Each structure stands twice: as C-alpha cells, then as structure tokens.
Amino acid sequence: MIEAYLIDPVSLKHLVSRDQWQTPTWSTLALMGKVDWGYKLVRNAKGEQVVAAARVYLPGTVAAITNDDRIIIDSVEHSIITVNKMTDFSMSHWEVWIQ
C-alpha cells in the first residue's frame, strides 16, 4: 500500500566498508521514496534529542539501513538520525528521519 505514495526520487548512499585509514567506501542506490519536510524533535542513536528536517519513507525491499548511511535528495546529502522498520497492511517499509 505504501508503494503508491513513493513518488520522490532519492538516492541511498550505503556505507560498505572502511579501509585501514578509516576512509569510507560507498555504494549508491537510486530509488523512489516519500519525503515529508517538517521539523520535529527525535532521539538519535545516542539518546540525544535532535531536530530532524524531514521524514523519508523508503520501500521495505531495501537492505538494512543504518545511521552510517546517507540519503541524497535534490543533490543534497543528508545524514540519518534514526531508522524505524514499519509495517502497513500489506508490506513493510522504512521510516528514516534525516538532518
């Protein structure tokens, strides 16, 4: 059911690994999502309250998303604050809060 609302083109920049100098290696996946712009206080992985700029819905078919990954919207790279795996009537999807 959520698939009908995924109308915004986004890119998921997934952290693959880090080398011996901690330089990251990325893989990028272009997909469709739903971006809801608006500010909200959410908790990050450390338990601190931070202001999120948007909530992004992504399809559940995407591999596990972590806080180390990035989301690119309109050529602007956003860091991920928190990730939730949600389920609607028929399938699961990702709810990602970005900064």
C-alpha positions as CSV (number, residue, x, y, z in Angstrom):
1,M,0.0,0.0,0.0
2,I,2.9,2.4,0.7
3,E,4.2,1.9,-2.8
4,A,1.6,4.2,-4.2
5,Y,3.0,7.2,-2.2
6,L,6.7,6.7,-3.2
7,I,6.9,9.5,-5.7
8,D,10.1,11.4,-4.8
9,P,13.4,10.4,-6.4
10,V,16.1,9.8,-3.7
11,S,19.4,8.1,-3.5
12,L,20.6,5.9,-0.7
13,K,24.3,6.2,-0.1
14,H,25.2,2.9,1.8
15,L,28.4,2.6,3.8
16,V,30.1,-0.6,2.5
17,S,33.3,-0.6,4.5
18,R,36.2,1.4,5.8
19,D,39.9,0.9,5.0
20,Q,42.8,1.0,7.4
21,W,42.8,4.8,7.5
22,Q,39.0,4.9,8.1
23,T,38.2,6.2,4.6
24,P,34.7,5.1,3.8
25,T,33.7,3.1,0.7
26,W,30.1,3.9,-0.5
27,S,27.6,2.3,-2.8
28,T,24.7,4.4,-4.2
29,L,21.2,3.1,-4.9
30,A,18.7,5.3,-6.7
31,L,15.1,4.6,-5.7
32,M,11.7,6.2,-5.1
33,G,10.6,7.4,-1.7
34,K,8.3,9.8,0.0
35,V,9.8,12.9,1.6
36,D,7.8,14.8,4.3
37,W,9.6,18.1,5.0
38,G,9.0,19.5,8.5
39,Y,10.9,19.9,11.7
40,K,10.5,17.5,14.7
41,L,12.4,16.6,17.8
42,V,13.6,13.0,17.6
43,R,16.1,10.9,19.5
44,N,19.3,9.8,17.8
45,A,21.3,6.6,18.4
46,K,23.0,8.1,21.4
47,G,19.6,9.0,23.0
48,E,20.1,12.8,22.5
49,Q,17.2,14.9,21.2
50,V,18.0,16.5,17.8
51,V,15.9,18.4,15.3
52,A,15.0,16.4,12.2
53,A,14.4,18.3,9.0
54,A,12.3,15.6,7.3
55,R,10.9,12.1,7.4
56,V,11.6,9.8,4.4
57,Y,9.7,6.7,3.6
58,L,11.6,4.0,1.7
59,P,10.4,0.6,0.4
60,G,11.0,-2.4,2.6
61,T,12.8,-4.1,-0.2
62,V,15.9,-2.0,0.5
63,A,18.6,-3.8,2.5
64,A,19.1,-2.8,6.2
65,I,19.6,1.0,6.6
66,T,21.9,2.2,9.4
67,N,22.8,5.6,10.9
68,D,26.1,5.5,9.0
69,D,24.3,5.7,5.6
70,R,23.3,8.9,3.9
71,I,20.3,10.0,1.8
72,I,20.7,12.3,-1.2
73,I,17.6,14.5,-2.1
74,D,17.9,17.1,-4.8
75,S,21.7,16.7,-4.9
76,V,22.0,17.5,-1.2
77,E,23.4,14.8,1.1
78,H,21.6,14.4,4.4
79,S,22.7,12.4,7.5
80,I,20.4,9.9,9.1
81,I,19.3,10.5,12.6
82,T,17.1,7.4,13.3
83,V,15.7,4.5,11.3
84,N,12.4,2.6,12.0
85,K,11.2,-0.5,10.3
86,M,7.4,-0.1,9.9
87,T,4.6,-2.3,8.6
88,D,1.4,-1.3,6.9
89,F,-1.5,-3.6,5.9
90,S,0.4,-5.5,3.2
91,M,4.1,-5.0,3.5
92,S,6.9,-3.3,5.5
93,H,8.7,-0.1,4.8
94,W,11.5,2.1,6.3
95,E,10.8,5.3,8.1
96,V,14.0,7.4,8.2
97,W,14.5,10.7,10.0
98,I,17.1,12.9,8.4
99,Q,19.0,16.1,9.3
